[in-house]
Amino acid sequence: MAGVTKVKIEESAEELRELLKKQKTALGKERIQALYLLKIGQVRTIQDLAVVLGRGSATVQRWFKAYTELGIASL
């Protein structure tokens, strides 16, 4: 299926939920929420995730590129 992300999320859903609670900025929450929604299977594609978050798919792809290259701290 086109657009299905192949990002391997290392953190568990529980870890992501805890990180989500600790975020102090809206942008930080959004980025962790993106990982969380993928981890729990709520969304399957970058496009679906972009729609849910109200962001462009290029923006979401940039987030995942940073996550893949530098890890969770990059978000």
N, C-alpha and C positions, 0 to 999 in steps of 0.2 A: 504494500500500500504506500503510495506516495506521501511524503511528509511525516511518516512515522519516525519518531526520534530514536536514535540509537545511543543516547546518552546513558551511561551506566552510573546510576546513583548509588554511591557507596554507603551513605547514611541510611539508617532504618527509618521507617515512617514515624516511630516514636521519637527518635532523635530530631527529626525535622519538625515535628509538632512542638517540641520543647524549644528549639531554636526560633520557631515562629513566634512563640510567646515572648521571647527575650528581645525581639527586634524593637528598636526605638524609632525607626523612620518608616514611612510608608513604602519607600522604595526597597528598603531591606526586607520588609514583610512580603512585598510582591515577589521578589526574587526567590525567597525561601518557599513561598506558597507555590511557585511554579514547579520547583523540585518535588514538593509534597504531593501536588495534584498528579504529577506523573508517577510518582512512587506508588500511590494507592490505586492507580488505574482510572482515575476520574476522567482524564483526557488521554488521548493516544498520539495526537499529532501536534506539531508546533503551531499550526494554524488554529486548531481548536483551543489550545492553551492561550494563544494571542487574543482570541475572541473573548474567552472567559475573563482574562485579565484586563482587557481593554487596551492592549498594546499592539504594535505592529509585529508581524512575524520576524522581521529583521532584528528588532530589539530583543526578542526572546532568544533568537539564535545567537546573538552576541553574548547574552548572559550564559548560555550553555557552553559556548566556546571558552569563555573565561573560566567557568566551573571545570570543564574538562582539562584545561591546561594548568590551572592554578589551585583548584580545589574549592571547598566551601568558603574559605576565607576571602576569596576574590569577590564574593557576592556581598 
